Amino acid sequence: MELIVYLAGQIHDDWREQLRQGAQARNLPIRFKGPQENHDLSDEIGERIKGTQPNAVYRDHVASEVNNLRTRVWMQKADIVIALFGEKYRQWNTAMDASTALALNKPLILIRPESLHHPLKELAQRAQLVVETPEQALDALAYLFEE
């Protein structure tokens, strides 16, 4: 059995790559999907498809259309969603993706530092598992394959 795991969260550091490498090192049959990690491509994709827009608002709008399509398709195919909340970046997209996962009845693993306990308390209560590090999330995924 192979799992598809959707990785929701900021794209500004290598937390996804850490999970990919960790899963590979453990020989876990997991395919990770998520938002476009190339930030420039994510911002440009709408104009690449629909053409130059008159201003930054429209540029963001058309990019969001395409990025939301990608998110919706992969999240619907996902077996599990992992949503990482960190302290450094604003987390609006992560909150939206975690909520969407719950609305789609997808199992949700929430990664958040203890310092974000209070602002994420309601979301945490709906997740199947709340951990503090990507490594803990990987441990939980590995446990799914234990005999």
N, C-alpha and C positions, 0 to 999 in steps of 0.2 A: 504494500500500500504506500502510495506517495501522497503527502499532504501538500496543499498549496497554502502558504501562510502569507497574508497581506501585511506589510510593515508600514503602518501609518505613523507619521511624525516628521519632524524637521529633517531637512536634507543637507544640513551644513556641517556635519561631521561624519565619521565612519561607523556609526553604530550598526548600520545594516551590514556592512562588510564584515564586522566582527561576528555577527550572527551567521552569515554565510560561511565564513571560514570555520567557525566552531561546529556548525552542523556537518560540514564536509569532513572535518577531523574526526568526528564521531560516526561517520558513515550513516547519517540520518537521511532517510528518503524524503527530503523536503525541497520544494521549489518555492523560493521567495519571490514575491512580486510586491510592487508598491508604486508610489508616485515617481515621476521622472526625476532622477537624481542629478541630471545635468541641468543646473539652474538656468543657464542661458537658454537652452533648448526649451525648457518649460515656459519661460517668459516669451519666447519667440514663436512658439508653435502655432498660435492662432493666426499670426500674420503670414507664416509660411504657407498655411493652408488657404486662408481667406483673403490674403493680400494686405497691403499697408493700410493701417487705420489712421483716422484723422488726429487722434491724440492718445495720451497714455491711458485714459479711462477706457476707451474702446479697445486699445491694445490688450489691457488686462482682461477685459470682458471676453474677447475672442479666445485668448489663451486659456481662460478658465473653462470655457465651453469644452475645449478639447481635453484639458486635464481632468475635468469632471467626468467625461466619457471614459477615459482610461481608468479612473478610480472606480467608477461604477461597475465596469466590466470585470475588473480583477477582484474587486471585493465580492461581487456576486459569485464568482468562481471559487473564492477562498474557502478553505475548511476552517481556518482560524484567523483571527485578526489580532495583531500585536500593535498596541498604540503606545508610543514612547512620549512621555512628557518630561521635559527638562526645565531647568531654571533659566537658561540663557536666552531662549527665543520665545516669541509670542506663539501661542499654541492653538490658535483658532482652528486651523485646518485639522489638527490632530483631534480636537474635541468634536468637530463635525464628523470626522471619519469614525471615531469611536462610537458616537451616537448612531451613525448609519449602520455600523456593524451590529449593534444591539437591535435596531429596528429590523434588520435582515435576519435576526435570530442566529447570528454567527457567534461562536465562542470567542470571548474577548479576554486577552491577557493585557493588563494595564501595567506599564512600567512607569514608575514615578518615584522621585526621591521623597523621603519622609517629610521634608519641608513643604511639599505640595499636598500633604494629607488633607488639610482643611478645604482648599479650593476644589479638590477633586473627590470629596467624600461621597457625593451622590452617584457619580459615575463609577467610583470604585465599588460601591455596593451592588451595582448591576453587572460588573465584570465577573468572569468565572475565576479569575486569579489576579491578584495584585502583587507585584514584586518591585524591587528597587533597582535592579540592574538587568541589562540584556543577558548576562550570563545566567541569572536565575530563570529568565524566560526560556533560555535554551535548555536548562536542566529540566524544566517542566515539559518541553517538547520531547526531549529524550525519554522521559518517563512514559510517554504515550506508547513507545515502542518496546518497553520492557516486557518480557514474558512472565 
